[in-house]
Structures are given as C-alpha cells and as structure tokens.
C-alpha cells in the first residue's frame, strides 16, 4: 500500500479563479493600462510584441492565482529600468483593483489585489533603491 509520501505533491489553487477569468483579467487590465494617459506611454514604449506579452502575463497571473507553475521568469530585472515612480504604481494598482473586482469573485479579487500590491511595493522599492 503506497504511503502519502510516495504520492506527488498536490498544489491546490490559491483561488477559485478559472483560466478564462485569468485571461479576461489580464486582457481587460492591460487594455485599460495601455489606454491610460499615465501608464499607456510607458507600456507602448517598452512592449513591442503585445501578443507574446499577454501570454507571459497570463502565465504569470495563472501561476499566482491558480498555482499552475506556468511562469518561471524573473520579472523584477525587466522592470527596474522603466521610467516609473510612485504615481505610476498607484495608478497601476488602482486600475488592477477595479478590473480584478469586476472580473473575479470577491475572495479571488482581494487575493489578486493583495498580490498586485506586494508586487508594486517590491518593484517600487527596487527601483527607488537603484536610483539612490
């Protein structure tokens, strides 16, 4: 009879968000960010291949919300050189929060917003320390 330690680990999703909801969250949020007067110019200047970028972003958020393990990258190094400051992060988080609450159920939305807030704090701290 096999023991529990003989079975592969089971990772339960962090939320009950479906893959379709993750895709919708990513698409709606980044469409809004690209159209935003503050964020849009930054995104348009630094993302050349939006279809590929959407795939990466969906993998990233699927990994965070559903624990799919699909994203294995390191996003911080790619973001520390961007010309952004506290007002960009505040706007990013504002748009993300509105979109998450619109697309996801309340528990999943708050989980996603908490993760987004942590990401924004980490990125902002890294960018600020790099600039001195």
C-alpha positions in Angstrom: 0.0 0.0 0.0 1.5 3.3 -1.0 2.3 5.9 1.6 1.3 9.6 1.4 5.0 10.5 0.9 5.1 8.3 -2.2 2.5 10.5 -3.9 3.4 13.6 -5.9 2.6 16.8 -4.0 -0.8 18.3 -4.8 -0.9 22.1 -5.1 -4.4 23.5 -4.6 -5.1 26.7 -6.5 -4.7 29.8 -4.4 -8.1 31.0 -5.6 -11.1 29.5 -7.5 -10.4 31.8 -10.5 -10.7 29.9 -13.7 -8.2 30.1 -16.5 -10.8 32.1 -18.5 -11.1 34.6 -15.7 -7.4 35.0 -15.5 -7.2 35.6 -19.3 -10.0 38.2 -19.0 -8.3 39.9 -16.1 -5.1 40.2 -17.9 -6.7 41.4 -21.2 -9.0 44.0 -19.6 -6.4 45.3 -17.2 -3.7 45.7 -19.8 -6.1 47.2 -22.3 -7.1 49.8 -19.7 -3.4 50.4 -18.7 -2.4 50.9 -22.4 -5.3 53.4 -22.8 -4.4 55.3 -19.6 -2.8 58.7 -20.0 -0.1 58.0 -17.4 0.6 54.3 -17.9 -0.1 53.9 -21.6 3.1 55.7 -22.9 5.3 53.6 -20.6 3.8 50.3 -21.9 3.8 51.4 -25.5 7.4 52.4 -25.4 8.6 49.2 -23.8 6.4 46.4 -25.1 7.0 45.6 -28.8 5.2 42.3 -29.0 1.8 42.5 -27.2 0.5 39.0 -28.2 3.6 37.5 -26.6 3.5 39.8 -23.6 -0.2 38.8 -23.0 0.9 35.2 -23.0 3.6 35.9 -20.4 1.3 37.9 -18.3 -1.4 35.3 -18.4 1.1 32.6 -17.3 2.3 34.9 -14.5 -1.1 35.6 -13.1 -2.2 32.0 -13.6 0.8 31.0 -11.6 -0.1 33.4 -8.8 -3.9 32.8 -8.7 -4.1 29.2 -9.7 -0.6 27.9 -8.8 -0.2 26.4 -12.3 3.6 26.8 -12.2 3.5 28.1 -15.8 5.6 31.2 -15.1 9.2 30.6 -14.3 10.6 34.1 -15.1 12.1 36.8 -13.1 10.0 40.0 -13.7 11.9 42.4 -11.5 15.1 42.9 -13.5 13.0 43.8 -16.6 11.1 46.5 -14.7 13.8 48.3 -12.7 14.9 50.3 -15.6 11.4 51.6 -16.5 10.8 55.4 -16.1 8.2 55.0 -13.4 7.6 56.3 -9.9 5.1 56.2 -7.1 2.3 57.8 -9.1 2.7 55.1 -11.8 2.5 52.3 -9.2 -0.6 53.9 -7.6 -2.4 54.2 -10.9 -1.4 50.6 -11.9 -2.8 49.3 -8.6 -5.9 51.4 -9.0 -6.7 50.1 -12.4 -5.8 46.5 -11.4 -8.1 46.6 -8.4 -11.0 47.9 -10.4 -10.5 45.2 -13.0 -10.0 42.4 -10.5 -13.2 43.3 -8.7 -15.0 43.4 -12.0 -13.8 40.1 -13.3 -13.2 37.8 -10.3 -15.3 36.7 -7.3 -14.7 38.8 -4.2 -12.3 36.4 -2.5 -10.2 35.9 -5.6 -10.2 39.6 -6.4 -8.9 40.5 -2.9 -6.2 37.8 -3.2 -5.2 39.1 -6.6 -5.2 42.7 -5.4 -3.0 41.7 -2.4 -0.5 40.1 -4.7 -0.5 43.1 -7.0 0.1 45.4 -4.0 3.0 43.3 -2.9 4.5 43.2 -6.4 4.1 47.0 -6.7 5.8 47.5 -3.3 8.7 45.2 -4.3 9.2 46.8 -7.7 8.9 50.4 -6.3 11.4 49.7 -3.5 13.8 48.1 -6.0 13.5 51.0 -8.4 13.9 53.6 -5.7 17.0 51.9 -4.3 18.5 51.6 -7.7 18.0 55.3 -8.3 19.5 56.1 -4.9 
